[in-house]
Amino acid sequence: MDLQELEILEEKIQKMATAVKALRSENENLHQKADQSEKTIQKLKQDLQKWSTSAEQNESLQEQIDHLKRERDEVKNRVERLISNLEDLETRL
């Protein structure tokens, strides 16, 4: 091998070393981004679980409200009938 071939080989090795450093740096950055993305995904899953639980609680509360409204209407109707019956009794007396 002559001196020129060694210089060419040395340049190629330096280029390869630079490329490897760049790839390692990029790889590290990608790993950091992947870790951050995983943390974000976990946070979003937790938020979704909270919202899901909250939605279930809201649905349960709405069912209770609807039930209480039906009971209120039933009591109102009974009171109206009692008042009507009392008025009828009063007019007969």
C-alpha positions in Angstrom: 0.0 0.0 0.0 1.3 3.4 -0.8 0.9 6.6 1.1 -2.0 7.9 -1.0 -4.0 4.7 -0.4 -3.4 5.1 3.3 -4.6 8.7 3.3 -7.7 7.7 1.4 -8.3 4.8 3.9 -7.7 7.2 6.8 -10.3 9.7 5.4 -12.8 7.0 5.0 -12.3 5.8 8.5 -12.7 9.4 9.8 -15.9 9.8 7.8 -17.2 6.5 9.2 -16.3 7.6 12.8 -18.1 10.9 12.3 -21.1 9.1 10.9 -21.1 6.6 13.9 -21.0 9.5 16.4 -23.8 11.3 14.6 -25.9 8.1 14.6 -25.2 7.5 18.3 -26.3 11.0 19.1 -29.4 10.7 17.0 -30.1 7.3 18.7 -29.8 8.9 22.1 -32.2 11.7 21.2 -34.7 9.2 19.8 -34.5 7.2 23.0 -35.2 10.3 25.1 -38.1 11.3 22.9 -39.5 7.7 23.1 -39.2 7.8 26.9 -40.9 11.2 27.0 -43.7 9.9 24.7 -44.2 6.9 27.0 -44.6 9.2 30.0 -47.1 11.3 28.0 -49.0 8.1 27.0 -49.1 6.9 30.6 -50.4 10.4 31.8 -53.1 10.4 29.1 -54.1 6.9 30.1 -54.5 8.0 33.7 -56.5 11.1 32.6 -58.7 8.9 30.5 -59.3 6.6 33.4 -60.2 9.5 35.7 -62.6 10.9 33.0 -64.1 7.5 32.5 -64.7 7.2 36.2 -66.1 10.7 36.4 -68.4 10.0 33.5 -69.7 6.8 35.2 -70.3 8.8 38.4 -72.1 11.5 36.4 -74.3 8.9 34.8 -75.1 7.4 38.2 -75.9 10.8 39.6 -78.1 11.6 36.7 -80.0 8.3 37.2 -80.5 9.2 40.9 -81.8 12.7 39.9 -84.2 11.2 37.4 -85.4 8.7 40.0 -86.0 11.5 42.5 -87.8 13.6 39.9 -90.2 10.7 39.2 -90.8 10.3 43.0 -91.4 14.0 43.3 -93.9 13.9 40.5 -95.6 10.9 42.1 -95.9 12.7 45.4 -97.1 15.8 43.8 -99.9 13.9 42.0 -100.9 12.2 45.2 -101.0 15.5 47.1 -103.1 17.0 44.3 -105.5 14.1 44.4 -105.8 14.4 48.2 -106.5 18.1 48.0 -109.1 17.4 45.3 -110.7 14.8 47.5 -110.7 17.1 50.5 -112.3 19.9 48.4 -114.9 17.4 47.2 -115.6 16.4 50.8 -115.8 20.1 51.8 -118.4 20.9 49.1 -120.5 17.9 50.2 -120.6 19.0 53.7 
